Amino acid sequence: QVQLVESGGGLVQPGGSLRLSCAASGSIRSIAAMGWYRQTPGEQRELVAQITRLGNTNYADSVKGRFTITRANTDNTVYLQMNSLKPEDTAVYYCKFVPMWGSATWGQGTQVTVSS
């Protein structure tokens, strides 16, 4: 099994920055991709950003130019640098680990609140 530990959420003013971290541990044999999703009450969980094992990235249109996803291969950690935050970025952010084989694993979620 894979365990994910997320950190870095919190309260920030509009225009501010936060950095989320997600560390994967456990039975990691091969990573296909890791990513960040977010969800607000009553809405479906949506992709924010994803990075593949080859380093290819893709972003939701709403965060392009403001968010950056990176990965530290040495310790299976993925980061989401969030700049120029807006109130509409407020959500619970979830890390997702996608293996080459088997089912994906989700983190427990971390709250990000953008408010003055």
N, C-alpha and C positions, 0 to 999 in steps of 0.2 A: 504494500500500500504506500501511497504517496501522501505526505502531510504538507500542508501549505500554511505558512505563518505570515500574515499581513500586518503592516504597520504604516504609520505616517498620516493617517486621517486626522481631521480636526476641524476647527472653526477658523475661517480666514475671511478677511474683508474682500470685497470686489476689487479686482486688479492684483490681488496677492498671488502667492505661489505656495504650493505644497509638493512634497515628494513622497509617493507611495512606494513601499517595498514589499516584495513577496518572495519569501525563501522557501524552496522546495527541499524536502528531505524524505528519506525512506527508500523504498524500492524503485529507484530511478534507474532505468536501463537505457532508455533512449527518449529524448524529448523531440516531439514534432513541432510544438509551438507552446508559447505561454502568452497570456494576454490579460487584459483588464476589461471588465464589463461593469456596467452600473445599472442601478434600478431605483426608481422612485415609486412611492405607494400607488398601486392601481395600474402601474405600467409594466410592460414586459422588460426583461433584462436586455440591454443592448450592448453591442460591442463598442468599446472605446478605442482600444488599440491592441495590436497583436504583433508578436515578433516570432518568426520561425527559427528553426535550428540553424538555418543558413543565414540568418540575420535580416531576412526580408521583413519589412514592416508594412502595416496598413492601419489606417485611422478612420474614425468616423469623421464625416465632413465637418461636423460641429466643433471638432477639437483640432483640426489641422492647423498647423502654424502656432499652436499654443501648447500642445502636449507633446512630449517625446518619450517613447518607450525604448529602454535599453536593457541589456542582459549581461550579467557577469557569469560567464561560462564556468569559471572555476568553482563557484559555490552554488550554482543553480538558482540564482536570484534574479528577479526581474524588477525593474524600477519604472515608475511612471512620474516624470517630471511635469507638473501642471503649472503653467504660467498664465497670467492675465485671466485669472479665474472670474467666472460670472455667476450670478445667483442661479442661473439655470444649470450649472454644473453640480448643484447640490443633489446628492444621491448617496446610496450605499454602493461602494465600489468593491467588486469581487475579483479576485485573481482566479485564473483558470489555467490548469496544467493539462496539456494534451499530449499523451504518449504516442509513440509510433504504433503501438498495439494496445488494445484494451480501451477501457472507459476513461473519460476525462475526470479530473478532480477539481472541485471548487474550494476556494478558501471560505472563511467564515464571514467575510465582509468587513469593511471599515467605513465609518460614516465620514463623509466630506460635506461640510456646510459652508456655503459662501453667503455671508450676510454682513451688513453694516450695523 
